[in-house]
Amino acid sequence: MEQTAEKKQVIFSGIQPSGTLTIGNYIGALRNFVTLQHDYDCIYCIVDEHAITVRQNPADLRRRCLELAAIYIASGLDPKQNLIYCQSHVSAHAELAWILGCFTYMGELNRMTQFKAKSAAHEDNINAGLFTYPVLMAADILLYQTNLVPVGVDQKQHLELCRDIAQRFNAVYGNVFTIPEGYIPKVGAKIMSLQEPGKKMSKSDPEDTYIALLDSPDVIRKKIRRAVTDSDGEIRFDPENKPGVSNLLSMISALTGTPVNQVVSDLQGVGYGELKNRTTEAVVTALEPLQREYQRLIADKAYLQSVIDENGQKASALATRTLRKVQKKIGFAPRG
């Protein structure tokens, strides 16, 4: 008797089409996504609905959605093996978010630290969407019966709320939603800001603090040359006391696959200038194939649009299955 293939677990991840993806995003997320696609059913959503909690230029937002799709594919994700689509193309995200909002308490949303931080950063636009952002994120995840969600420290609180909402709904209506777990990559260095190495590299910070995935070799060289180190001149891995030097060592190690202690050993007897040269070489070498493939893809916008359209239809079919089940459970009238 022929055995049926074991059902793969589902991984869901969303990236906003705002700002610029950095070398930190590549090392911590995109590169890991490529290895996951063989063992999991992976859903990579371009979360343009989340992006509009901050005012966006419409033409720029449309352009960045295609650019992010191109970066996903250029990094090695196969659009026939993974779902790469726009959140706004699947109306079930917004529909489920409204229902889940009715199962989420104001006190829970008031405790979200990201809302407090973003409100302080955008005092002129503290909108309801910013407040209910975690509910839409919960809908994103729960629609696909997601098992695992790659999360950084800044999103752990949102995932916990998602789990609470799902458990609350299931307690009333039965086993409707899969309860998702956080996925922590097996490997991956935490890449810090070039100018403030005590904080994580972020695409929302000033441009000289991060290396963008599409930066030219000359721009990368200039940014790394200006990276903050220290005054004692010793190359050793000590994130607490030498965060700038340790950050550069982490980048070399992550991008070349060389253990950090070996990188340190290789650099003994040379100065910070050579450390920065080696870091530049590692970054430029790692990004060159991605950038080359990105330029090929972005020149064929019809192809990228076809990927988003086709994958959006597949995502919609999956999402609607969960949404209809939820609508029936809560008592909405059946559709003819």
N, C-alpha and C positions, 0 to 999 in steps of 0.2 A: 504494500500500500504506500502510495507516495505521500511523503510528509509535507505539510504546508509550511511555508516559510514563516519564521517567527516575526511577529509584527514589531517593527522598529519603534523606538521611543521618539516622541516629537520634541524638537527644540524650536523655540520661538525667540527671535531677537528683532528689535526695531531700532533703527538709527534715524535721527532727524536730518532732513535735507537742508540744514542750516549750518553756517560756519564752514570750516574746512577740516576734513579728516587728517589726523596727524600720524606721525610715526608711532606714537603711543597707541593709537587705535589699531594700527597694523599689527604691532607686536602683541598687544593684549587681546585683540578680538579677531580681526579679519584673517590673520594667518591661522589662528586656531579653527575658525569656521571651515576652512578648506579641509582640514583633517577630519572634521566632524561629519562632513557630507557623505562619507562612505558608510558610516555606522548608524546614522540617525535620519529621520525624515525632518529636514530643516526648512524653516520658514523665516525668511529675512524680509521684513517689512520696512518700506520707506515711509516713516510716520509723519506724513505731511499735515495730518490733522493736529497732531501734537505741536507742530512747528508754529501754527498760527496763534498760539497763546501770546506770542510776540509778533508785532506787526511785521509783515513781510511784503517786499515788492513782488507783485504777482508774476511778472516775467522772470524775475530771478528765481522764484520758488519753482516754477515749472522747469526752468533750465537745470536747477540743482537736482531735481528728482531724476532726470535722465543721467546727469553726471554721476550721481550716487549709484544708479543701476550699473553704469559702465565701470565704476570702481569695484563694485562687488564682483562683476564678471572678470575684470582684469586681474583681480587678486587670486583668481583660480576657482571661483564658484561656478559650477555648471548650471545654467538656468533650466536645463531639462531634468536635472536631478534635485534642484532646490527651488522653492517658490520665492521669487524676487518680484515684488509688486508694490503698488502704492496703496497705502491705507485708505485714502479717500475713494478709491475705485471699488471698495467692498463696503457697501452701506451697512452691513451687519455690525461693523465696529461701532458706529454711532448708535444704532438701534439697541444693541446689547448694553452699551454704556448707560443709556437712559434707565433701562430696567435695573441694572446693578446699582445705579445711583439711589434707587429706592430701597436698597438693602445695605446702604452705607451710612454710617452715622456722622453727623457734623463734627462731633468730638474727635473722631478718628482722622478726619481731614484736617482739622485744626492742629493736630499734632505733627503733621508732615513737615519735616525740617526744610525740604526743598522749596515748599511753598513760601516759607518765611524768608529763605535766602533770595528767591527770585522776586518776591514782592519788594524786598529792599533794593534789588538791582533795577527794578522797573516800577518805581513808585507812581509814575504817571499812567500805568496801564495794569492795575491789579484787577484782573477780570475773573469772572466766574469760571472760565475755562481753565485758568491757572490753578484755581482752587480744586476743581474736579478732575484735573489731569490724571491723578492716580486711578480714578474710576475707569477712564478710557483705557488706561494701560492694563487694568484688570480685564477689561473686555477683550483687548487685543490678545491676551494670553489665553483666556478661558474659551474663546471661540473655537480654538483648534485642539482642544483637549490636550493641551501642552503638558509634557512631563517635566521638561527642564528649561530653565531660563538663565542664560549667561548674565550675571549681574555684577556690577562693581559695587563698592562700598556705598556710593551715593544712591543706589537704587534698591538696596536691601530692604529699606523700610517700606517702599512701594510694593515689593513682592510679598512681604508679610501681610500687608493690607489685602492684597489680591487673594492670598490664601484664606484670610479671615472671611472675606466676602463669599468665596466659594463654599467654605464650610458652613457658613450661616445659611446660604441658599439650599445646600444639600440637606441640611438638618430639617428644613421645612418640606422640601419637594422630592427628596430621595437622591439617588446617586446620579446627578445631572452633570456635574463638572469634575474633571480630573483635577486633583490638588497638585499644583506645580511645585517643584523643588528648584532651588538655586543651583546653577551649574558653575563650578569653579574649575577653570582650565588647569590641566596637570602641570603645564609649564607656562612661563610668561613673566617677564620682569615688569615692574611698575616703573614707567618712564616719567620722569619729573620735568618741570619747567626748566628751560635753559637759563632763564634769568633769576628765577626763584626756586632753586632746587629742593626747597623744603616742601613744595606743593606739587601736586600732580600736573603733568602737561595737559592743557585743555585747549580745544579749538576755539573757545569763547574768550580766551585771553589775548593780549596784544600779540601781533604777528611775530615779533622777535623772540617770543618765549617758546614757540613751538616749531617743529619741522613739519610742513604740510606734505602729504603724499605726492603732490604734483609739483613741489618746489624743484626748480632746476638745480643741477649740480653746483653752479656758482652761488645761488642763493643759499643752498645747504651749507656750503663752505663758509660763507660769511656769517651765518647764524651760529654755527658751531665755533668758529673762531672767536666770536664775542661771548660765548657761553661762560657763565660764572664758574670759577674754580675756587682757589684760595691762594694764600701767599706762602705756604711752606714748601711747595715744590715737590712733595713726595707723592708718588702714585701708589695708593693702596685702597682697597675696598673697605670703606668705613662710612656707611650712609648717615650715621648720626653726627659724626664729627667732620666728615668730608663729603657732604651731599652732592656738590657739583662734580667732583672727580668721580665719585661712585656712580653717578647718573651716566656719565660718558662710558664708564667701564661696563655698566649694565647694557647699554645700547650695543656695544661691540659684541659682548657675550651673546645676547639674544639674537642678533642678526647673523652672526657667524657660526653659532652653535658651539662656540668654544667656552669651556667652564671659566667662570670669572677669575678664579685663582690662576689659571693658565694665562689669561689675558694680562693680569698683573705681572706675572713672571716674565712674560715676553716684553713688557714695557719697562723693566727695571733698567736704570741707568740713563733713561731719556727724560726729556722735560715735558711740560704740559703741551707745548707746541706739537710734539709728535703724537701725544695722546689725542689731540684734536684732529690731527691728520688721519690717524687710524680710524677714528670715529666717523669722519667724513667719508673715508673710503668704504667703510662697512655700510653706511646708510645709502650712499649713491649706488653701490653694487646691488644692494637688496631691492632698491626701488626701480632700477633701470628697466627690468622686464615688465613690471606692473605699469610703469609710465608708457612704455612703448605700446603695450596692448591697449591701454586706455585711449591713447591717441588714435589707434586704429578703430576702436569701437565708437568713440564720440563722433567720428566722421561719418558714421552710418546711423543717423538718428532713426531712420525707418526701422532698422533692425531692433534698436533698443526699445522703440515704441511697441514693436510686435512682441518682445519679451514681456514687457509690462502688461500688455493687453491679455496675452495668453495665460500668463501666470495669475493675473488678476481674476480671470474667469475660473481658474482651478481653485484659487483661494476662496472665491465667493461660494463655490459649490460646497466646500468643506465647512465654511463659516455658517452658511444657511442651514446646514443640517443641525448644528448645535442651536442656532437661534430659534428654529421652528420648535425644537424640543422644549426650549425655555418658554416660548410663547404659549405652548399648549399647557405646560405645567402651571403657569400663573393664571390661566383662564382666559386668554385672548380668544376672540371668536375665530373659528377655523377659516382658512382661505379657500375659495372655490377654485 
